[in-house]
């Protein structure tokens, strides 16, 4: 049975961005009994989901006007800012009281900018920094680092439970996205040292696979090495903003940039 309104606010969930992440989130929401409305600028993406029985709308306004919660599953910060600040964006079409959960790999400074602008219009922005990729989205097992007001997180708690198995409130808007990037910095750095260990093992006549158990687990969780590269670029900006000493982190960022976003050789 479809869920009743959540906290007198959410009676339908809109998902903006119908790629692999957005589709996975929709499937988990439908499995959980939620009413869902999808939107994407791509007619092909809309048609594909509609063929699977998902209600879709051609316009952002159509989703914003009928959903109490919008989940963003867009490619990057620029797409989120366009959706918010564009001529047909949320600042013009979003009703007061709307909650926005942003699962996009958004830069923290962009998240804070968007959150401030939306809050001025009575729209509540939450980080939903997601780990696990499309497979976790479609199975409802995302790992979410949340940023924003606890009261709004509580309001959408049943939705969060339908799409994720682990949820951590990291702090105010932007904190969830920042924490995810720092996690990615750890992953990227570990993969680099694992690659070096494998090379040393090979030079000593050892089977390189003996060194790669932990690294293989990490790399299997990386859905696209190019996305990890993008995350590490954003993490470098976080290091700069923090003024913290991070020689190893900076070195990892340079090495991944030099590799052009490809995986360490030992992961191939």
Residue frames relative to the residue before (quaternion, step in Angstrom):
aa qw qx qy qz dx dy dz
X 1.0000 0.0000 0.0000 0.0000 0.00 0.00 0.00
X 0.5218 -0.6271 0.4593 0.3514 3.62 -0.99 0.73
X 0.5192 -0.6453 0.4652 0.3124 3.55 -1.12 0.70
X 0.4774 -0.6261 0.5336 0.3089 3.51 -1.23 0.56
X 0.7027 -0.4531 0.3135 0.4502 3.62 -1.23 0.31
X 0.3561 -0.7324 0.5480 0.1911 3.55 -1.05 0.85
X 0.8555 -0.0422 0.0208 0.5156 3.55 -0.72 1.01
X 0.5890 -0.5893 0.3500 0.4282 3.60 1.14 0.65
X 0.6483 0.5314 -0.3135 0.4462 3.62 1.20 0.27
X 0.8113 0.2567 -0.1105 0.5136 3.58 0.69 -1.05
X 0.0654 0.7990 -0.5961 0.0441 3.58 -0.57 1.13
X 0.7622 0.0914 -0.1044 0.6323 3.55 1.32 -0.09
X 0.2834 -0.7546 0.5710 0.1559 3.57 -1.06 0.78
X 0.1816 -0.7612 0.6144 0.1011 3.53 -0.88 1.00
X 0.1407 -0.7670 0.6205 0.0831 3.57 -1.01 0.82
X 0.1515 -0.8017 0.5771 0.0350 3.55 -0.65 1.19
X 0.7261 0.2798 -0.2670 0.5685 3.54 -0.47 1.26
X 0.0271 -0.8553 0.5151 -0.0489 3.55 -0.18 1.30
X 0.2877 0.7317 -0.5496 0.2823 3.55 0.98 0.90
X 0.8073 -0.2896 0.1790 0.4821 3.56 -1.23 -0.35
X 0.6605 0.4889 -0.3186 0.4725 3.61 0.99 -0.74
X 0.6807 0.4959 -0.2952 0.4513 3.55 0.83 -0.97
X 0.6410 0.5134 -0.3234 0.4701 3.56 0.98 -0.83
X 0.6553 0.5191 -0.3211 0.4450 3.59 0.91 -0.87
X 0.6441 0.5159 -0.3162 0.4680 3.56 0.97 -0.86
X 0.6365 0.5308 -0.3265 0.4545 3.57 0.97 -0.85
X 0.6684 0.5050 -0.3133 0.4473 3.58 0.86 -0.91
X 0.6518 0.4987 -0.3187 0.4742 3.59 1.01 -0.74
X 0.6421 0.5156 -0.3243 0.4655 3.58 1.01 -0.77
X 0.6596 0.4982 -0.3141 0.4671 3.59 0.91 -0.84
X 0.6331 0.5223 -0.3282 0.4677 3.56 1.01 -0.78
X 0.6883 0.4669 -0.2707 0.4847 3.56 1.15 -0.64
X 0.5930 -0.6276 0.3449 0.3681 3.58 1.26 0.08
X 0.4930 0.6731 -0.4306 0.3442 3.59 1.21 0.25
X 0.4477 -0.6171 0.5691 0.3079 3.53 -1.26 0.54
X 0.0577 -0.8210 0.5672 -0.0303 3.57 -0.76 1.07
X 0.0697 -0.7600 0.6454 0.0313 3.53 -1.15 0.78
X 0.1870 -0.8156 0.5425 0.0742 3.57 -0.69 1.09
X 0.0303 -0.7791 0.6252 0.0364 3.54 -1.24 0.55
X 0.1185 0.7440 -0.6530 0.0777 3.52 -1.16 0.77
X 0.5316 -0.6251 0.4579 0.3420 3.57 -1.09 0.64
X 0.6399 0.5292 -0.3192 0.4567 3.58 1.20 -0.50
X 0.4062 -0.7134 0.5184 0.2393 3.56 -0.72 1.08
X 0.6203 0.5500 -0.3447 0.4404 3.59 1.04 -0.73
X 0.6532 0.5014 -0.3172 0.4704 3.59 0.96 -0.86
X 0.6447 0.5113 -0.3244 0.4665 3.60 0.97 -0.81
X 0.6724 0.5085 -0.3051 0.4430 3.58 0.87 -0.95
X 0.6316 0.5446 -0.3346 0.4388 3.57 1.01 -0.83
X 0.6926 0.4570 -0.2784 0.4837 3.58 0.90 -0.91
X 0.6251 0.5357 -0.3451 0.4508 3.57 1.02 -0.73
X 0.6265 0.5354 -0.3283 0.4616 3.58 1.07 -0.73
X 0.6811 0.4532 -0.2783 0.5033 3.58 1.23 -0.47
X 0.6282 -0.5897 0.3157 0.3975 3.56 1.27 0.28
X 0.5055 0.6417 -0.4258 0.3892 3.58 1.26 0.28
X 0.4202 -0.6779 0.5405 0.2678 3.58 -0.95 0.86
X 0.0365 -0.8025 0.5955 -0.0123 3.59 -0.87 0.97
X 0.1830 -0.7531 0.6191 0.1268 3.53 -1.32 0.36
X 0.4989 -0.6784 0.4568 0.2865 3.56 -1.03 0.76
X 0.7847 0.3223 -0.1546 0.5064 3.59 1.11 -0.55
X 0.5659 -0.5710 0.4752 0.3577 3.53 -1.23 0.55
X 0.6211 0.5550 -0.3443 0.4332 3.57 0.99 -0.81
X 0.6284 0.5493 -0.3336 0.4383 3.57 1.05 -0.75
X 0.6762 0.4668 -0.2878 0.4920 3.56 1.05 -0.76
X 0.6876 0.5079 -0.2927 0.4285 3.58 0.86 -0.99
X 0.6908 0.5050 -0.2872 0.4305 3.57 1.02 -0.74
X 0.7679 0.3640 -0.1889 0.4921 3.60 1.16 -0.47
X 0.6973 0.4378 -0.2655 0.5016 3.60 1.25 -0.25
X 0.3851 -0.7146 0.5345 0.2353 3.56 -1.04 0.75
X 0.7609 0.1939 -0.1098 0.6094 3.55 1.32 -0.39
X 0.1127 -0.7549 0.6418 0.0744 3.54 -1.02 0.89
X 0.1601 -0.7531 0.6318 0.0900 3.56 -0.95 0.96
X 0.2193 -0.7847 0.5704 0.1037 3.55 -0.70 1.12
X 0.0290 0.7708 -0.6344 0.0506 3.57 -0.88 1.01
X 0.2002 0.8182 -0.4934 0.2168 3.51 0.65 1.25
X 0.6738 -0.5431 0.3092 0.3942 3.63 -1.16 0.34
X 0.8215 -0.0873 0.1399 0.5458 3.61 0.89 -0.89
X 0.7495 -0.4050 0.2897 0.4362 3.55 -1.37 0.06
X 0.6309 0.5525 -0.3424 0.4238 3.57 0.96 -0.84
X 0.6529 0.5082 -0.3128 0.4665 3.57 1.00 -0.80
X 0.6338 0.5159 -0.3303 0.4723 3.58 1.04 -0.75
X 0.6728 0.4923 -0.3084 0.4581 3.59 0.87 -0.91
X 0.6265 0.5189 -0.3419 0.4705 3.59 1.02 -0.70
X 0.6528 0.5186 -0.3117 0.4558 3.58 0.97 -0.84
X 0.7090 0.4440 -0.2573 0.4837 3.58 1.04 -0.72
X 0.8165 0.3060 -0.1260 0.4731 3.57 0.71 -1.12
X 0.4887 0.6918 -0.4224 0.3227 3.60 1.24 -0.22
X 0.7144 -0.4836 0.3005 0.4067 3.58 -1.28 0.33
X 0.7557 0.2616 -0.1800 0.5727 3.60 1.16 -0.46
X 0.3590 0.8059 -0.4138 0.2246 3.54 1.26 0.50
X 0.7627 -0.4064 0.2756 0.4208 3.48 -1.38 0.00
X 0.5937 0.5763 -0.3864 0.4075 3.59 1.03 -0.62
X 0.7219 0.3988 -0.2381 0.5129 3.58 1.15 -0.57
X 0.7989 0.3430 -0.1407 0.4736 3.57 1.04 -0.76
X 0.6083 0.5804 -0.3586 0.4057 3.58 1.22 -0.16
X 0.3555 -0.7452 0.5194 0.2204 3.61 -0.72 0.98
X 0.5912 -0.5540 0.4457 0.3807 3.56 -1.18 0.56
X 0.7400 0.3740 -0.2980 0.4729 3.55 -1.01 0.88
X 0.4979 0.6468 -0.4249 0.3914 3.58 1.27 -0.28
X 0.2073 -0.7448 0.6194 0.1362 3.58 -1.12 0.72
X 0.1470 -0.7787 0.6077 0.0523 3.55 -0.97 0.95
X 0.1019 -0.7731 0.6254 0.0295 3.57 -0.76 1.11
X 0.1582 -0.8316 0.5310 0.0370 3.56 -0.44 1.26
X 0.0917 -0.8111 0.5775 0.0131 3.58 -0.36 1.28
X 0.4001 0.7182 -0.4605 0.3348 3.57 1.33 0.08
X 0.4722 -0.6330 0.5085 0.3430 3.65 -1.10 0.50
X 0.0421 0.8582 -0.5010 0.1033 3.52 0.52 1.33
X 0.4854 -0.6333 0.5155 0.3125 3.58 -1.09 0.72
X 0.5659 -0.6391 0.3910 0.3441 3.63 -0.86 0.87
X 0.6611 0.5011 -0.3305 0.4500 3.61 0.90 -0.82
X 0.6297 0.5170 -0.3281 0.4780 3.58 1.10 -0.68
X 0.6231 0.5429 -0.3356 0.4520 3.58 1.01 -0.81
X 0.6679 0.4937 -0.3066 0.4650 3.59 0.92 -0.87
X 0.6255 0.5358 -0.3273 0.4631 3.59 1.04 -0.78
X 0.6787 0.4835 -0.2776 0.4781 3.56 0.89 -1.00
X 0.6523 0.5272 -0.3203 0.4403 3.59 0.91 -0.91
X 0.6685 0.5082 -0.3066 0.4482 3.58 0.92 -0.88
X 0.6670 0.5001 -0.3031 0.4617 3.57 0.94 -0.87
X 0.6761 0.4861 -0.2973 0.4671 3.59 0.93 -0.86
X 0.6445 0.5321 -0.3321 0.4373 3.58 0.93 -0.86
X 0.6132 0.5547 -0.3441 0.4449 3.58 1.08 -0.67
X 0.7044 0.4099 -0.2425 0.5263 3.58 1.26 -0.47
X 0.5801 -0.6129 0.3673 0.3910 3.58 1.26 0.18
X 0.5461 0.5804 -0.4013 0.4514 3.59 1.28 0.38
X 0.2860 -0.8041 0.5074 0.1192 3.57 -0.77 1.04
X 0.1857 -0.8035 0.5629 0.0550 3.56 -0.65 1.21
X 0.0528 -0.7759 0.6286 0.0105 3.54 -1.07 0.89
X 0.4105 -0.6295 0.5919 0.2914 3.56 -1.12 0.71
X 0.0037 0.7543 -0.6558 -0.0306 3.52 -1.14 0.72
X 0.0098 0.8488 -0.5280 0.0256 3.55 0.92 0.99
X 0.1444 -0.8589 0.4914 0.0001 3.53 -0.36 1.32
X 0.0896 -0.7528 0.6498 0.0545 3.53 -1.13 0.81
X 0.6074 0.5647 -0.4187 0.3698 3.54 -1.15 0.68
X 0.3573 -0.7869 0.4477 0.2296 3.55 1.25 -0.37
X 0.7886 -0.3502 0.2264 0.4520 3.58 -1.31 -0.07
X 0.6247 0.5443 -0.3571 0.4313 3.60 1.00 -0.72
X 0.6698 0.4716 -0.2993 0.4892 3.58 0.96 -0.82
X 0.6072 0.5569 -0.3574 0.4399 3.59 1.06 -0.67
X 0.7287 0.4451 -0.2572 0.4525 3.57 0.82 -0.97
X 0.7044 0.4190 -0.2678 0.5064 3.60 1.19 -0.44
X 0.4792 -0.6954 0.4237 0.3275 3.60 1.26 0.02
X 0.5633 0.6195 -0.3652 0.4069 3.58 1.17 0.57
X 0.2274 0.7872 -0.5398 0.1928 3.60 1.06 0.65
X 0.2981 -0.6798 0.6386 0.2030 3.52 -1.34 0.49
X 0.0810 -0.8417 0.5337 -0.0117 3.58 -0.43 1.24
X 0.1529 -0.7254 0.6651 0.0899 3.51 -1.07 0.93
X 0.1709 -0.8455 0.5050 0.0301 3.54 -0.33 1.32
X 0.0566 -0.7756 0.6277 0.0352 3.54 -1.14 0.70
X 0.5700 0.5742 -0.4354 0.3948 3.56 -0.98 0.82
X 0.7371 -0.4193 0.3027 0.4350 3.53 -1.32 -0.16
X 0.5275 -0.6580 0.4448 0.3016 3.56 -0.90 0.97
X 0.6172 0.5675 -0.3557 0.4129 3.59 1.00 -0.76
X 0.6793 0.4713 -0.2925 0.4805 3.60 0.99 -0.77
X 0.5912 0.5407 -0.3599 0.4781 3.57 1.13 -0.60
X 0.6503 0.5179 -0.3141 0.4586 3.58 0.95 -0.88
X 0.6235 0.5664 -0.3394 0.4187 3.58 1.01 -0.81
X 0.7806 0.3144 -0.1690 0.5131 3.58 0.94 -0.85
X 0.2444 0.8211 -0.4909 0.1585 3.60 1.24 0.30
X 0.6649 0.4925 -0.3446 0.4435 3.68 0.82 -0.74
X 0.6213 0.5250 -0.3385 0.4730 3.59 1.11 -0.66
X 0.6489 0.5215 -0.3132 0.4569 3.56 0.93 -0.91
X 0.6503 0.5229 -0.3119 0.4543 3.57 1.01 -0.81
X 0.6537 0.5275 -0.3143 0.4423 3.59 1.11 -0.62
X 0.7771 0.3533 -0.1813 0.4883 3.60 1.08 -0.62
X 0.7925 0.2521 -0.1176 0.5428 3.60 1.21 -0.24
X 0.3097 -0.7367 0.5673 0.1990 3.53 -1.27 0.42
X 0.7682 0.2001 -0.1352 0.5929 3.59 1.22 -0.29
X 0.0220 0.7974 -0.5990 0.0697 3.55 -0.83 1.06
X 0.0133 -0.7843 0.6197 -0.0258 3.57 -0.88 1.00
X 0.2930 -0.7320 0.5877 0.1815 3.57 -0.91 0.95
X 0.2266 -0.8341 0.4956 0.0858 3.56 -0.33 1.31
X 0.7200 -0.3653 0.2725 0.5233 3.60 1.15 -0.49
X 0.7851 -0.2980 0.2164 0.4980 3.61 -1.12 -0.56
X 0.7486 -0.3727 0.2774 0.4731 3.56 -1.30 0.05
X 0.7422 0.3410 -0.2982 0.4939 3.55 -0.88 1.00
X 0.6046 0.5953 -0.3605 0.3875 3.59 1.10 -0.61
X 0.6389 0.5299 -0.3340 0.4466 3.58 0.98 -0.74
X 0.6652 0.4875 -0.3005 0.4791 3.57 0.95 -0.88
X 0.6367 0.5224 -0.3335 0.4588 3.60 1.00 -0.77
X 0.6639 0.5073 -0.3101 0.4536 3.58 0.90 -0.90
X 0.6352 0.5207 -0.3390 0.4587 3.61 0.99 -0.75
X 0.6512 0.5159 -0.3254 0.4516 3.59 0.95 -0.82
X 0.6537 0.4968 -0.3203 0.4725 3.58 1.01 -0.73
X 0.5859 0.5390 -0.3630 0.4842 3.59 1.12 -0.57
X 0.6658 0.4990 -0.3000 0.4666 3.55 0.94 -0.88
X 0.5966 0.5505 -0.3612 0.4589 3.59 1.10 -0.61
X 0.6296 0.5175 -0.3258 0.4792 3.58 1.04 -0.79
X 0.6575 0.5106 -0.3143 0.4563 3.60 0.89 -0.93
X 0.6833 0.4985 -0.2951 0.4444 3.58 0.83 -0.98
X 0.6609 0.5022 -0.3078 0.4650 3.56 0.99 -0.82
X 0.6541 0.5123 -0.3160 0.4582 3.59 0.93 -0.84
X 0.6464 0.5212 -0.3303 0.4487 3.58 0.97 -0.77
X 0.6377 0.5291 -0.3324 0.4504 3.57 1.03 -0.73
X 0.6962 0.4523 -0.2943 0.4734 3.60 0.83 -0.89
X 0.5987 0.5443 -0.3655 0.4601 3.58 1.12 -0.56
X 0.6249 0.5308 -0.3320 0.4664 3.57 1.04 -0.78
X 0.6500 0.5018 -0.3195 0.4729 3.59 0.98 -0.82
X 0.6443 0.5236 -0.3252 0.4527 3.59 0.94 -0.86
X 0.6460 0.5168 -0.3221 0.4603 3.58 1.01 -0.79
X 0.6381 0.5183 -0.3260 0.4668 3.58 1.02 -0.75
X 0.6415 0.5125 -0.3192 0.4731 3.58 0.99 -0.85
X 0.6350 0.5356 -0.3263 0.4510 3.57 0.95 -0.89
X 0.6628 0.5070 -0.3055 0.4586 3.56 0.90 -0.94
X 0.6584 0.5143 -0.3081 0.4551 3.59 0.98 -0.85
X 0.6956 0.4489 -0.2594 0.4973 3.59 1.18 -0.57
X 0.5542 -0.6321 0.3814 0.3846 3.56 1.28 0.05
X 0.5093 0.6279 -0.4288 0.4030 3.58 1.24 0.36
X 0.5562 -0.5707 0.4773 0.3703 3.54 -1.27 0.38
X 0.4274 -0.7300 0.4641 0.2628 3.65 -0.50 1.10
X 0.5875 0.6036 -0.3735 0.3886 3.59 1.12 -0.61
X 0.5477 0.6240 -0.3973 0.3909 3.59 1.19 -0.40
X 0.7192 0.4475 -0.2412 0.4736 3.59 1.15 -0.56
X 0.6986 0.5713 -0.2284 0.3652 3.55 1.23 -0.46
X 0.3543 0.7655 -0.4948 0.2091 3.63 1.17 0.07
X 0.7029 0.4469 -0.2632 0.4868 3.59 0.77 -1.05
X 0.6627 0.5108 -0.3134 0.4491 3.59 0.92 -0.88
X 0.6366 0.5261 -0.3399 0.4500 3.59 0.97 -0.77
X 0.6242 0.5240 -0.3401 0.4693 3.58 1.03 -0.73
X 0.6529 0.5070 -0.3113 0.4688 3.57 0.96 -0.85
X 0.7089 0.4750 -0.2823 0.4383 3.55 0.78 -1.03
X 0.6046 0.5586 -0.3569 0.4417 3.57 1.08 -0.64
X 0.6655 0.4889 -0.2986 0.4784 3.58 1.21 -0.46
X 0.5899 0.5372 -0.3687 0.4770 3.59 1.31 -0.06
X 0.2905 -0.8059 0.4908 0.1586 3.57 -0.29 1.24
X 0.7911 -0.0115 0.0304 0.6108 3.60 1.14 -0.55
X 0.4330 -0.7219 0.4732 0.2598 3.57 -0.60 1.13
X 0.5995 0.5582 -0.3667 0.4410 3.60 1.10 -0.57
X 0.6321 0.5144 -0.3378 0.4708 3.59 1.06 -0.68
X 0.6269 0.5200 -0.3398 0.4702 3.56 1.03 -0.74
X 0.6237 0.5337 -0.3370 0.4611 3.59 0.99 -0.78
X 0.6504 0.5130 -0.3096 0.4668 3.57 0.94 -0.89
X 0.6499 0.5126 -0.3129 0.4659 3.57 0.98 -0.86
X 0.6620 0.5027 -0.3126 0.4598 3.59 0.97 -0.82
X 0.5899 0.5492 -0.3672 0.4644 3.59 1.09 -0.59
X 0.6687 0.4791 -0.2926 0.4875 3.57 0.96 -0.87
X 0.6219 0.5469 -0.3416 0.4443 3.58 1.06 -0.73
X 0.5985 0.5553 -0.3640 0.4483 3.61 1.09 -0.62
X 0.6319 0.5155 -0.3300 0.4755 3.58 1.06 -0.71
X 0.6204 0.5314 -0.3412 0.4651 3.58 1.07 -0.69
X 0.6261 0.5251 -0.3369 0.4677 3.58 0.98 -0.80
X 0.6514 0.5155 -0.3171 0.4576 3.58 0.91 -0.90
X 0.6876 0.4932 -0.2863 0.4495 3.56 0.91 -0.94
X 0.6817 0.5122 -0.2915 0.4337 3.58 1.09 -0.67
X 0.2573 -0.7752 0.5179 0.2542 3.58 1.17 -0.63
X 0.4230 0.6985 -0.4729 0.3309 3.60 1.22 0.36
X 0.4961 -0.6164 0.5123 0.3339 3.55 -1.17 0.59
X 0.1363 0.7970 -0.5708 0.1431 3.59 -0.62 1.12
X 0.0003 0.8479 -0.5302 -0.0018 3.62 0.64 1.01
X 0.6628 0.4966 -0.3168 0.4622 3.59 0.96 -0.80
X 0.6521 0.5148 -0.3140 0.4595 3.57 0.95 -0.84
X 0.6561 0.4989 -0.3121 0.4724 3.57 0.96 -0.83
X 0.6379 0.5215 -0.3278 0.4622 3.57 1.01 -0.79
X 0.6315 0.5282 -0.3302 0.4617 3.58 1.00 -0.80
X 0.6448 0.5255 -0.3177 0.4552 3.57 0.96 -0.84
X 0.6637 0.4995 -0.3060 0.4652 3.59 0.96 -0.86
X 0.6715 0.5082 -0.3053 0.4445 3.58 0.93 -0.88
X 0.6552 0.4879 -0.3184 0.4810 3.59 0.96 -0.79
X 0.6322 0.5239 -0.3368 0.4609 3.59 1.02 -0.77
X 0.6578 0.5122 -0.3087 0.4579 3.58 0.99 -0.82
X 0.6621 0.5034 -0.2997 0.4673 3.57 1.16 -0.62
X 0.4415 -0.7271 0.4354 0.2947 3.56 1.26 -0.06
X 0.6806 -0.5107 0.2916 0.4370 3.57 1.15 0.55
X 0.5141 0.6387 -0.4315 0.3763 3.58 1.22 0.06
X 0.5876 -0.5859 0.4189 0.3687 3.58 -1.20 0.39
X 0.6103 -0.4999 0.4379 0.4311 3.59 -1.19 0.32
X 0.6284 -0.5837 0.3610 0.3662 3.58 -1.06 0.80
X 0.6664 0.5348 -0.3152 0.4129 3.59 0.94 -0.84
X 0.6339 0.5370 -0.3345 0.4449 3.59 1.22 -0.36
X 0.5780 0.5998 -0.3782 0.4039 3.58 1.23 -0.26
